[in-house]
Amino acid sequence: MADESSQLRQRIRRAGEQTQRQLELVLGEHGPLIRGSFGTRARVCGNPGCRCVSGELHESKYLTASDGGKVRQVHVPAADEVAVASGVERYRKFYRARAKLAANAKVQLELIDALGRSLLKPYPADNPLPPAKRRGRPPKPPDDEP
């Protein structure tokens, strides 16, 4: 029991360190964050004498994001390309760190519950009280079950 609880404490500490690293990423971000994808589109302008007719297409930068269930594209002028690209990348890093924080919080709670169970001593020894029943929704079955 002591060995198991010691290992659980170590795992909880490691999870706490991971949480701290992700928190530093989130708190260190000062924005601006720009939601969406930044990319390039090639197009033909329609002028019959233009170079794009022979295959040398015009390139334009666009920010693409969903808006009310529909995908919208916004043209990004050349003067704003660097700012938009860095804002989109900062947004992705920010929400990646947030997702890792959420997943790590779940792991931490599971480890804390396991530590609590490992430290639980039945009392009285001759006729112990039953363990506490799980509260809330039943756990979801694993994906491999039909």
VEXDO-859477 format. One line per 3 residues: number of its first residue (from 1); for each residue y, x, z of C-alpha. Coordinates in steps of 0.2 Angstrom, whole numbers. Example, Ala and Ser with C-alpha at 12.3 -4.5 7.8 and 13.67 -1.06 7.14 Angstrom:
VEXDO-859477
1> -22 62 39 ~ -5 68 36
END
This chain:
VEXDO-859477
1> 0 0 0 ~ 12 14 5 ~ 9 23 -12
4> 11 7 -22 ~ 28 3 -14 ~ 34 21 -16
7> 30 20 -34 ~ 39 3 -36 ~ 54 10 -27
10> 55 25 -39 ~ 53 13 -54 ~ 67 2 -47
13> 78 18 -45 ~ 75 23 -63 ~ 79 5 -69
16> 95 6 -58 ~ 100 23 -67 ~ 97 15 -84
19> 108 0 -79 ~ 121 12 -73 ~ 121 21 -90
22> 123 5 -100 ~ 137 -1 -88 ~ 146 14 -92
25> 145 11 -110 ~ 151 -7 -108 ~ 165 -2 -96
28> 171 12 -107 ~ 174 1 -122 ~ 192 -3 -124
31> 191 -11 -141 ~ 195 -19 -152 ~ 178 -26 -156
34> 176 -34 -173 ~ 161 -46 -176 ~ 152 -45 -192
37> 145 -33 -205 ~ 156 -21 -215 ~ 150 -17 -233
40> 154 -14 -251 ~ 153 -26 -266 ~ 153 -21 -284
43> 160 -33 -296 ~ 166 -35 -314 ~ 184 -40 -316
46> 183 -50 -332 ~ 195 -39 -343 ~ 186 -36 -359
49> 194 -18 -361 ~ 190 -13 -343 ~ 178 1 -338
52> 168 -12 -328 ~ 161 -20 -344 ~ 152 -3 -348
55> 144 -3 -330 ~ 157 6 -320 ~ 160 -8 -308
58> 175 -11 -296 ~ 171 -8 -278 ~ 179 -19 -264
61> 176 -18 -245 ~ 172 -34 -236 ~ 169 -40 -218
64> 155 -53 -218 ~ 152 -65 -203 ~ 145 -82 -199
67> 158 -96 -195 ~ 151 -112 -189 ~ 134 -110 -197
70> 142 -104 -214 ~ 143 -86 -219 ~ 161 -80 -223
73> 167 -65 -232 ~ 184 -58 -230 ~ 191 -44 -241
76> 197 -29 -232 ~ 211 -19 -239 ~ 209 0 -241
79> 222 3 -227 ~ 211 -7 -215 ~ 194 0 -220
82> 193 13 -206 ~ 199 2 -192 ~ 187 -12 -197
85> 172 -1 -199 ~ 175 7 -182 ~ 178 -10 -174
88> 162 -17 -181 ~ 152 -1 -175 ~ 160 -3 -158
91> 155 -22 -157 ~ 137 -17 -161 ~ 136 -3 -148
94> 144 -15 -135 ~ 132 -29 -138 ~ 117 -17 -139
97> 122 -11 -122 ~ 123 -29 -116 ~ 106 -33 -122
100> 99 -18 -114 ~ 107 -23 -97 ~ 100 -40 -99
103> 82 -34 -102 ~ 84 -21 -88 ~ 90 -34 -76
106> 74 -44 -79 ~ 63 -28 -77 ~ 72 -24 -60
109> 69 -42 -53 ~ 51 -41 -58 ~ 49 -24 -49
112> 59 -30 -34 ~ 47 -45 -33 ~ 32 -34 -35
115> 39 -23 -21 ~ 41 -38 -10 ~ 23 -43 -13
118> 17 -26 -9 ~ 26 -26 8 ~ 20 -43 12
121> 9 -43 28 ~ -1 -59 31 ~ 2 -67 48
124> -7 -71 59 ~ -22 -60 54 ~ -36 -73 58
127> -28 -87 49 ~ -13 -81 38 ~ 0 -93 31
130> -3 -95 12 ~ 9 -85 0 ~ 24 -93 -6
133> 22 -104 -22 ~ 32 -99 -37 ~ 48 -110 -40
136> 55 -115 -56 ~ 48 -117 -73 ~ 30 -111 -76
139> 29 -94 -85 ~ 28 -94 -104 ~ 10 -90 -111
142> 9 -73 -120 ~ 11 -74 -139 ~ -7 -70 -143
145> -13 -86 -135 ~ -16 -101 -146
END
